[in-house]
Structure formats: structure tokens, C-alpha cells
Amino acid sequence: MIEVTTTTPADHRAFVASHVEAGGSASFLQTPGWAAVKPEWTAESLGWFDGGAQVGAALVLYRQLPRVKRYLAYLPEGPVLDYAAVGDDLEPYLAPLTRHLKARGAFGVRIGPPVPTRRWSAEQVKKGIADDAVTSLVDLPPTQTSSVGMGVVASLRGLGWRSQAVAGGFSAGQPQYAFQVPLADADGTPRTEDAVLKGMNQLWRRNIKKAAKEGVEVEVCAPTGEDPRLSAFHELYVHTAGRDGFTPRRLDYFTTMAAALNGDEPDRLRLYLASHEGDLVAATLWIRVGAHAWYSYGASSTAKREVRGSNAVQWRMIRDAMAEGARVYDLRGITDTLSADDHHVGLVQFKVGTGGEAVEHVGEWDLPLNRVLYTAFDLYQRRRG
């Protein structure tokens, strides 16, 4: 019988390390260090145990309802399990989880198993964008469908969990769709830099060459807290937010993230700064857990866009991910839209240029534990959104 119990951050960290070393995957959102990045939530590390052997782990974030000591229990891109071994019956793993969380005062649970369900090649996506009859990824036949992912979806639905998928693929939590560049073949053989570069479109290859010709230089560091280079990144990030119309995070969010993730494991988070003749033209954050590397946040200058600093820094991050043995370079969220008149399609086109693939995941699912409180919370969330 599988049991779920509270564990220490050290034991949580050790399980994630052993899981990824054995070839498994774990999101950085499920590392114990991520708890420090979300101080407005109460955090707990959990472990799944089968006959004394640990078979799973999770970082749970609890968000309290106003004036009531009841919580939404959120497992962003979790839990960390061997989903291929679990099969299509999640009940033995989720039942003890929900019992534990209900005893802790949770009125509802939200999980986001990081399991792919379908994939589309860059070529398919480009053709879809060019076809006026195609408005979404789901209008296209996938290049690959995962039986494991589809089994997880079927199991969650059968157990009464509610999908939080919304139009476009972005929800209140983590996006359901991502764009990824495979850094290894299906049999696990690492791809070469030349092979990855040849997979990019002509514009990307030309821009990478142009950045090199213009003398763009990329500095890399692994900050552990307050660092003047993080301040430089943040200044450019705020500039980008003003240009592109989104609300920027504060500097202390990034200093906390750097300290927390690099405190969990040295060199987990890196800062990349692309400069041209002393001017900062692009800056990004890179995160790695095991064989999975992510592009997390990016910023670029409106001035000197012609030197292609953004392409230079992305290419450096991809090459560094390959050097560290990563099998996947993840550019994070996209929408499922392929409609030319949707403002999100520009982001899709930028990422498609890397020659990777669009990936649909299981997405986020909720289970109400107290239907009255969950309904009130759901209504509040919908009014906010």
C-alpha cells in the first residue's frame, strides 16, 4: 500500500536528484528550493512510499482563503513520479495524497503532471500558420501521441478530477503547451551542434551568424543572490515589459530565485548577458534539472536590435544545455493558436524558428475536497480572469 507523508527538504532534494540521475524528469517548480521563491504560499515537501521505498515526491504550495484557515493545495508541474511505471491507474498514488492534504485543511487540490500527450513538428506548425483554415494546434494531426500521457488524462478524468484547460492553453497556473528543442535522438543519442543548427530556419541561422559577425559577446554567471549583473538584467527586463505591455516582476523576485535554486544545487540557474560594444542588448535566465534545461525569463533592448543579441544568447544557452548533457531545451509556454490575426502567434513563430516541436502536456487538474469552498474559490478566480 502506497503512503504519502511529509518529508524534509533534504530528503526531497535527494529523491529528485536520484530520479533525474536514473533518467527521470522533474520540473524546477518541484524542487524544494522553489518554496522560497513563493513566500506568499506555505510550502510542504511530500514523499510517496511503497513498502519503505520512496517512489515519488512533491512540493505542495498552500494558498489560504481570506479569513478562513482552509487552503488550495497546489503542486505546480507535479507530482514527481515515474508515470510510465505508474501506468493508467493513478488512484493508488492520488488517494493517499488527497487524504493527506484534506487533513492539512485543503478545500481543493491542483496538480499538473509534467507528462506530454501530443507533439507537432516545427514544419507542421509553420504550415498550420500559413493555412487560413487552421486556427489551433489541435486542428493538425500530431506527429506523435503519447500513450502514457493519454493514460494519465483518462485516469484523472475517471477519478473525478477537473481539467483546468482554457482556450489558448494558458491558465491561472502553468501553460499546457510548450515549445521544446530535442537535444537527443529518440534512442538517446546526443545530437551535434551542427545538427541542431541545421534544424533551425534560415532566419535563425542568419541571425546567429550576424550576431557573431557584429561582435556580440555573451557573459554567463550563476548568481546566488544580490548581484549587480542581476540588477542589469532586471533593468533591461523592465524596459522590455514597458515595450511589450506586460507587468514586470520586482528585482527581489529574481534575487530570491537565484539564491534558492542555486542553493538547492550549484549552477542550477544561470544568467546570460549579451553585450555589443559595452551595451547590454539581451539577457536571459537558464535553469537545468537533470537532462531538462529551460529558458525562463528574457529581456532585450529596443536599440541595436539589428545585432541580434536575442538569437546569440539563445544559441549560447542551447549549446550550454548540450554540454551539460541535457536532452531537452525548453522554451516554455506557447498558446495553441495558429491564427495569423492572434497577437500570440508572433511568439509561436519566434520559437518555431528553433526547429523544435510544439508539445501538449496533460495540463493542470483540480479535485474539489470541499465543494462549497471550492465553488466559491472557482467563481472568484473566474471573475478575476
ZALUMRO-11955 format. One line per 2 residues: number of its first residue (from 1); their letters; for each residue x, z, y of C-alpha. Coordinates in steps of 0.02 Angstrom, whole numbers. Each point is the difference from the previous one (the first is absolute). Layout:
BEGIN
NUM	a	X/Z/Y; ...
This chain:
BEGIN
1	mi	0/0/0; 71/-50/169
3	ev	8/134/134; 28/-12/188
5	tt	87/140/91; 94/37/161
7	tt	186/-36/-8; 144/29/119
9	pa	63/-138/115; 164/6/-98
11	dh	-89/-33/-166; -106/-134/83
13	ra	158/-83/68; 84/8/-170
15	fv	-149/-82/-87; -6/-143/125
17	as	187/-27/-22; -13/-5/-190
19	hv	-155/-111/7; 82/-134/108
21	ea	164/13/-96; -98/-43/-158
23	gg	-68/-156/85; -160/71/72
25	sa	-61/-18/179; -43/131/130
27	sf	-51/-19/181; 97/94/134
29	lq	-171/69/50; 3/95/-165
31	tp	168/85/25; 0/185/48
33	gw	92/-40/162; -151/-97/64
35	aa	-94/165/21; 109/42/152
37	vk	-49/-165/82; -184/52/-3
39	pe	-1/178/69; -184/-12/46
41	wt	-38/-2/-187; 33/142/-123
43	ae	108/-62/-144; 14/42/-184
45	sl	109/-72/-138; -88/-21/-168
47	gw	61/-39/-174; -88/-69/-155
49	fd	57/82/-162; -34/-56/-177
51	gg	59/126/-129; 131/67/118
53	aq	69/-171/50; -31/-57/178
55	vg	-85/-171/2; -53/-15/181
57	aa	18/66/177; -89/-9/167
59	lv	12/51/179; -172/59/56
61	ly	-41/11/184; -148/110/47
63	rq	-96/-35/161; -116/143/51
65	lp	-174/-29/67; -31/73/173
67	rv	-56/183/-8; -19/-5/-190
69	kr	134/43/-129; -34/-155/-104
71	yl	118/-146/-16; 21/-183/-37
73	ay	139/-11/-130; 99/-160/26
75	lp	132/-75/-115; 71/-147/102
77	eg	58/-137/-119; -10/126/-142
79	pv	3/80/-122; 167/-45/-79
81	ld	-40/-43/-182; 55/-126/-129
83	ya	-159/-102/17; 51/-124/-135
85	av	14/144/-123; -160/83/62
87	gd	-101/-155/-41; -178/-25/59
89	dl	-57/181/-23; 47/107/150
91	ep	-123/139/-41; 128/115/-88
93	yl	109/-10/157; -132/5/136
95	ap	-115/135/-71; 132/139/9
97	lt	51/-64/172; -176/14/71
99	rh	-24/172/-80; 158/62/84
101	lk	-45/-74/169; -177/65/-4
103	ar	67/175/-34; 110/-21/155
105	ga	-154/-35/107; -4/-190/1
107	fg	-169/-81/36; 68/-172/-44
109	vr	153/-87/-71; 81/-162/54
111	ig	131/-86/-107; 92/-166/15
113	pp	83/-49/-164; 146/-116/49
115	vp	-45/-125/-136; -12/-189/33
117	tr	-156/-91/-57; 30/-180/59
119	rw	139/-104/78; 6/-163/99
121	sa	155/-105/30; 59/-43/176
123	eq	-42/-182/-35; -179/45/-45
125	vk	-20/105/156; 68/-140/112
127	kg	-122/-124/-77; -142/123/23
129	ia	40/21/186; 1/-190/20
131	dd	-169/-18/-87; -149/33/116
133	av	-109/37/-151; 110/148/-48
135	ts	-20/159/101; 71/133/-116
137	lv	129/25/-137; -141/36/-121
139	dl	-61/-179/24; 159/-58/-88
141	pp	39/10/-186; 140/128/-23
143	tq	166/-50/-74; -3/161/-100
145	ts	-130/129/-50; 56/170/-64
147	sv	-93/70/-150; 69/172/44
149	gm	-68/-8/177; -168/-66/-55
151	gv	-8/138/-130; 30/132/134
153	va	-139/-74/108; -122/-3/-146
155	sl	44/178/-49; -24/67/177
157	rg	-165/-89/20; -61/65/-168
159	lg	48/178/47; -104/-7/160
161	wr	139/-23/127; -46/-101/156
163	sq	108/-143/62; 49/16/184
165	av	39/-186/17; -59/-76/163
167	ag	-3/-175/69; 176/-59/35
169	gf	84/125/-115; 43/133/131
171	sa	-86/168/-15; 20/173/75
173	gq	144/30/-121; 123/-124/-74
175	pq	-29/-189/-4; -57/-79/-163
177	ya	101/-159/25; 187/-14/27
179	fq	129/-138/8; 151/21/-113
181	vp	159/-97/-36; 51/13/-185
183	la	186/36/-13; 4/-18/-188
185	da	-72/-125/-124; -140/46/-120
187	dg	128/49/-132; 86/118/122
189	tp	149/-113/38; 52/26/182
191	rt	-23/-151/111; 147/-62/102
193	ed	4/0/190; 3/-190/-5
195	av	-157/-4/-108; -94/118/117
197	lk	56/-98/153; -52/-166/-78
199	gm	-171/75/-35; -29/25/187
201	nq	-80/-135/104; 102/-116/110
203	lw	-41/97/159; 62/165/-71
205	rr	162/-78/-64; 29/-86/166
207	ni	-32/160/98; 119/101/-110
209	kk	136/-130/29; -37/-3/187
211	aa	17/189/14; 170/-8/-85
213	ke	55/-143/113; -57/93/156
215	gv	103/151/-51; -139/124/-38
217	ev	77/157/-74; -94/126/-108
219	ev	48/184/-2; -61/109/-144
221	ca	-9/189/-9; -93/137/-95
223	pt	-56/124/134; -41/177/-53
225	ge	-97/55/153; 25/-17/186
227	dp	116/-146/30; 26/-107/157
229	rl	-20/-155/-109; -174/57/-49
231	sa	-39/21/184; 58/-179/31
233	fh	-111/-60/-143; -148/98/70
235	el	22/-71/175; -7/-177/-70
237	yv	-145/48/-113; -101/62/151
239	ht	40/-163/88; -65/-95/-153
241	ag	-159/105/-4; -36/-42/181
243	rd	25/-185/-31; -98/-8/-163
245	gf	-139/121/46; 17/144/-122
247	tp	21/188/30; 180/54/-36
249	rr	50/157/-91; 103/132/90
251	ld	188/12/-19; -12/166/-91
253	yf	-100/-85/-139; 151/-108/-40
255	tt	129/139/17; -105/105/-119
257	ma	-16/-146/-121; 187/-30/0
259	aa	40/183/-28; -131/20/-137
261	ln	35/-157/-101; 189/10/13
263	gd	-12/185/-37; -91/-45/-162
265	ep	136/-124/-46; 146/-56/108
267	dr	-15/-180/60; -184/-14/-49
269	lr	-42/-56/178; 111/-116/102
271	ly	-12/-58/180; 49/-181/38
273	la	44/-51/178; 28/-184/42
275	sh	93/-32/163; 54/-153/97
277	eg	141/18/127; -38/185/15
279	dl	-189/-19/17; -112/74/-134
281	va	-115/-142/-56; -78/67/-162
283	at	-7/163/-97; -79/50/-165
285	lw	-15/141/-127; 42/-29/-184
287	ir	-50/121/-139; 46/-2/-185
289	vg	-59/98/-151; 80/-61/-161
291	ah	-17/-188/-18; -130/-19/139
293	aw	53/-27/181; -120/-6/148
295	ys	4/-68/176; -91/140/88
297	yg	-1/-18/190; 65/-139/111
299	as	30/-35/183; 62/-152/97
301	st	43/-43/178; -102/-126/99
303	ak	163/-56/80; 125/-101/-101
305	re	-125/-44/-135; 93/-164/-20
307	vr	148/89/-84; -116/47/-146
309	gs	47/182/-18; -154/39/-105
311	na	50/-128/-131; 179/63/0
313	vq	-50/180/-29; -125/-45/-138
315	wr	131/-102/-92; 124/143/11
317	mi	-130/122/-70; -40/-118/-144
319	rd	184/-21/-42; 29/188/7
321	am	-151/30/-113; 76/-121/-126
323	ae	169/87/13; -85/166/-41
325	ga	-81/-73/-157; -176/-16/69
327	rv	-118/-115/-96; -128/-11/141
329	yd	14/-16/189; -168/53/71
331	lr	-54/-57/173; -151/115/-13
333	gi	-176/-37/54; -89/-163/35
335	td	-185/-39/10; -81/-115/-126
337	tl	-52/-119/138; 57/-182/-3
339	sa	-114/-60/138; 98/-89/138
341	dd	-107/79/137; 33/179/-58
343	hh	135/86/104; 71/82/-156
345	vg	51/-166/-76; 157/-8/108
347	lv	70/153/-89; -42/-78/-169
349	qf	90/-161/49; 155/95/58
351	kv	13/90/-167; -43/-154/-103
353	gt	155/-81/73; 107/117/-107
355	gg	-58/-96/-154; -68/154/-89
357	ea	-176/34/-62; -160/81/60
359	ve	-44/149/-110; -170/83/-19
361	hv	5/181/-58; -131/112/-80
363	ge	-30/71/173; -68/169/51
365	wd	-143/86/-92; -101/156/41
367	lp	-86/127/-110; -126/116/86
369	ln	11/179/-67; -129/70/122
371	rv	-121/-139/41; -73/79/157
373	ly	169/30/81; 68/-167/-61
375	ta	-149/-95/71; 22/86/168
377	fd	186/-40/-1; -32/-181/-51
379	ly	-126/-21/142; 125/73/124
381	qr	136/-120/-60; -115/-150/14
383	rr	-51/46/178; 184/15/47
385	g	42/-168/-79
